[in-house]
Each structure stands twice: as C-alpha cells, then as structure tokens.
Amino acid sequence: MATHWDDLRVFLAVAREESLSAAGRRLKVDPATVGRRVARLETALGSPLFAKSPTGYALTDAGQRLMGHAIRIEQTMEEAAGEMGAQSGGLSGQIRIGAPDGAANFLLPQVCSQIARDNPDLDIQIVALPRIINLSKREADMVIAVSPPSGGRVTVQKIADYKLHLAAARWYLRSHPEITSLDDLKSHLVVGYIPDMIFDKELDYLDATGVERVRLSSNSASVQFNWVRQGGGIGIVHDFAIPSGKRIEKVLADQISLTRSFYLIRHADDRRLERMNRFAEELCLGLRKEVARLEALT
C-alpha cells in the first residue's frame, strides 16, 4: 500500500509534539483525524509507530526508523517549495522560529511583519519559550539563541551583539533612595530571573551586580521588563526593550553595562534549502537593523 506524504506529515507532527491534540493544533485538524491518519499509516507499514505512555506518544523502534526517512522527505518537499517560491519571486510555505522571549517580544514582531509583507505566500510562526528549543525534534525550523550550542548537527551564525543595563521607572527612582553605587541596590526591590530556572549562563545578568537577593523573579524576560516598567523595582533589561516602556531610565550606566549576542541555529541539512537560506538572510539582516535602531533611541 502506498504511503501518502500527508500521512507522513501527520506522523512527524505527533512524533514532535508527543500528543494527538498538540499535533492537531499544529496541523489545524482535530485529534480524531490525527489518530486515524496514524492508524492508517501503521496499517500500511504493518508496524506500530507509537507507544502510548503516561507522558504522551513515544516512538517505537519502527517509528524511530521511519522518522529519519520522513524528515528527508520533508526536506525534499521544502526544497521543492523553495524552488517554486524562488520562481515566483517570493518565499512561501510556513517557517517556525524559536526564540527567547526577549527577542520574541521586542524584536521579532517588527522584523517578521516586514518579511511577511514582502512575501505574501509565507506564514511565519514565533515560538517564545524561556528554555532551549529542541531543533532535533523540529520544535522549530530555526532558533535564535543567546549562546552557540556545543554540539549537534547544526549550523550556527552570529546575528548581532546587544546591550543590557540596569533600569527602573522614573517614578520609582523619584520615590526611593538615590542610587549612586551598586552597593545601594541592597535597599531596593530587585527584579531578575528565578535562579534555578536560568537555562543559559548568558542570562545570569545579576551576577555582575553582586546582588544576592532577587525579591521579584520570573523565568520570563518580558515579565521582568513589565515589573520594571510598572515601577515594581530595578532590573537588568535589554536596551532594545527600553523604548517600548516609556519613562524608563538606565541606572548606573557608567558602572555596569552588559553585552550579549544572538545566534541563529539551524538544522545542518537545511543548508541546501534555498528557501531557508533566503529567509535566514532576511531575518538576520532585519534583526541587526532593529537592534541598532532601538538601541539608538535609549
């Protein structure tokens, strides 16, 4: 019995999401349809592809073997879509970007909106997660990260440096003791990451300040920024986020200034996909320009 690409596409979604409902949301079909497609594929291949466990759907040995073949077919389909898109003069299909929530909230919306306007047949998805996104499971087609990975079959491209500073709302600074040195932070509410949820050492910003107690903490950079914006306390924020906050001032900018970098991480096999190469080029160029534009406003 012939195996249809649509069934393999459903199989890949279940393998990556590890549940029928999540795969259905990703594919925009109901979970019952996903289940029927998986069952049809298992019948066609004469072997179970998933084992149901308390944590969801796990690949069987046969499923693991099929995964490699299915990914190669997927890449071939993407390559064909890229060539067709190139002939029409624009990008098409769907591309999913994984990113830390700082970049996802303050940079990617502007950059991706422009790319979408220039490419009417392209759908862009942004996955904003305060953790490392798994490329091998295809949680995303490409990932923006704050440090390059140490291994894996991936390609890494530096996008841009960005700066961070201590900052607070103006009314907070007016109503609390003056800050003239890092030692003065001890008498202020400090905003930062939950220590045991810092998923990358590059996010351990407060280590440079000597602050020992973080009274308002979150695993989300955007939550921290909103605390600062609303006058909840003092925290280290991205310079590129400050213009969106209004009435936020840098604090001790002459004493503490941090520089970090964004990297674009892609599947190694995607290097031959012109569609992905073109998108990555436009994404990186747009991010560099947007970081520079926003930082110039602070």
N, C-alpha and C positions, 0 to 999 in steps of 0.2 A: 504494500500500500504506500502511495506517495506521501511524503511529508510536506506540508504546506509551510511557507515562510511565516504566515500569520500564527500558526500553532507554535513555531519556534520562538516567535516574538513574545507570545504569552508565557512560554516556558522560561524564557530569560527574565521576564518581569517577576515571576513567582520565585525564581532562584535568587534574585537580588533583593526582593522585598521580604521573602520568607513568610508570606501570608497571601491568601487569595484576595482578601479585602484590600490590602495595600496595593497588590498588583492591579486589581480592578481600578482603583483610583488613579494609578499611574497610566493605565491604558484607556481610562474613561469608559469602562464597561462594568457590568455588575459581576459580583464574585461568583455567582452561579455559572455564568458564561465562562469565566476563567477556569472554574473547576471542570466544566465539560470539555473545554479545549485541551486541558492537561490530560484528562482521561482518554480523549481521542488520540492524542499523541502517544500515550503509553500503550494503547491497544495497537497502534500502527507499528510501534517498535518492539512490541512483545515483552516489555520490561517496565517495572515500576520506576519512576524517575524521582519520586519524593517519598519521604517517610514523615508522617505527621508526628510531631513531638510536642511536649508542653510549651516549648518556646516558638513553635511555628512549623513551617515546612522545611525540612532539611533534605539536601540532595542525597540520593543513594549513589552507589558506585556507578551504576549506569547513568544516572543524572550527571555525575561529575564528568564522565567521559563525553556525554553529549554537550556539556557546557562549552568545551573548547571548540567543537565543531560549530555550534550555534553562534558563538562570538565571531568566528571567522566569516560566517555567512552574513552576520550583522554588519561587519566591517565592509564586506563587499557591497552590500546594499547601500551603505553610507557613501562609499566611494562612487557608486553609480549616481546617487543623488547629487553628490558634489559636482560631478562632471556635467550633469544635466543643468544644475544651477549655474555653473560657470558659462554654459552656452547661452543661458537666458540673461546673463549679466548680473545675477544676484545670488545670494545664499538662500537656501530653502531647507525645509525639514525642521527638526527640533534639536536644540542643543541645551544641555543642562549644565549649569556651573555651580560648583560647591564653593562656599566661601565663609570665612569667619564673619560674625555678624557686624563687626565694624565696617568692613569693606562692603558687605551686603546691604547695609542700611544707608551709608553715606556716599558711596562711590558708584556701585554697580547700577542703581536705578537710572541715573543720568546717562551713563555710558551705554548701557544696553538699550535704553529707549532710542538713542540716536542710531545704533546699529539696526534696530528693528525698523525704524523709519526708512533707512536706506535699503532695507531688504524685506519687502512686503510679504514674501513667502516663507519667512523664517520665524519660528517660535522659539523664544528664549525662556528658560526656567532658571530661577535662582534658588538654591538650597542653602539657607542660612542656618548653620549649626555650630554651636560652641564646642566643637570637638573635631578630631581628624576624620575626614570623609574618606570612605573606602573606595578607591578607584578600581581595585581588582573586582569588586562586586558590582561595578558600574553604578554606584550611587550617583555618580555624575560623569559627564563626558570629560570634564577638566576641572581642576581645583585651584583656587587661589589659596596659598598658604603663607605663613609668616616665617617659615624656615624650610630649607630644602630637605627632602627625605634622605635617609642614609642608605636606602637600598630599594629593590623592586625594579620591575621592568617599566620604568617611566622616563620621560624626558622632563628636564627642569629648565625653565627660562626665568631669569630675574626680570621683574616688571619695573619696579621703582623703589626708591627709598621713601620713607615718610617719617614725619617727626611727631613727637608727643611731648606735652608739657603738663605740669600741674595747673589746674584751673578751678575756678569757682564762680558762682553767680555774683554779680556786683552787689546785690542787696545782702547776700550772705557776708561778703567781706566788710560791708559797712556796719553790720550789726554784730560782728565778732572781733575778738582781739586781733591786733595787727600782726601780720606775718612778715618777719624780716629775715628769718633763717629757717633751715629745715627743722631745727630743734623746736621752733614754735608750733609745728604741726601736732605736737603732743597734746595741745589744748584744744584741738579742733576735731570735728567729725571727719573721718577719712573714709573715702569710698574706694573700693577696689574689688579684685577677684576673690572668690572663695578659694582659700589656699589649696585645698586638696582637689580642686576641680580645674586647676590651671593645666590645660592639656598640652601646652608647649612652653618651654622655658623662656622663650622670647616674650611671653605675655606677663612675666613676673616683673611688672613695672616698678612696684613699690619697693622692691629690694634696694633700689638705688637711693631711696629716701631715708632709709633707716627706720621707717615706721614699723612698729611691732604689732599694733592692734588696728584691725580694719573693722569699724563698727557697722558699716553698711556695705555688704558684699553681695555679689552676684556672679554667676558664670557667664553673664551676657555683657558685652561692652556697651551695647545700646541702653541697657537698664542702668548701668553705671553712669552713662552720659546724662540720662534723664534725671537721675538723682542730683547730679551736679547742676544741671540746667534749672531744676526746680528749687535750688538752694538747700539741698539736703546735706551738703558737705563739700569737701575738697577732694579731688581725684585726678589721676593722670588720664588725660583724654587725647584723642587724635587731633592734631591741628586741623586736619581736613574736616572734622566734625564741628569745630567751633563756630564757623559762620552760620550753621543751621540753628544754633542755640540762642543767639541774640543775648546781649547783655551778659556774656560770659567773658571773664578776663583770665589771662595767664597769671600764674603766681610763681614767684621766684624763678622767672625765666632765665635770669643770668646765673643761677646756681644749679639748675637741673634741666637738662634738655636731652631727650632720648631719640635715637634714630633706629628705626627698624626697616625691614624690607618685605615686599610682597614678591612671591614667586608663583609662576604658572606651572602647574604639574599636569602632565598629560600621559595617556597610555602610550607606550613606546610604539605600538603597532599603528597608532593614528598618524604617525609622521608621513605616511604615504597617502593620507586622505587630504586632498587639496581643499575640500570644504572646511575641514577642521583647521588647516593651516591658515586659511584666509580669515576665519573667524578669530583665531588666536592672535593674529597680527592686528586686526582691528580692535580687539579687546585690550591688548597691551598698550597700543598707542592711545586709545581713549582713556585708559586709567592713568597713564603718565600725565596726560594733559589735565585731567580732572584733579589729580593730587596737586599739581603745580598751581592750578587756578585757585583752588580753595585755600591752600597754604599761603598764597599771596594776599589773601583777604584778612589774615589774622595779625 
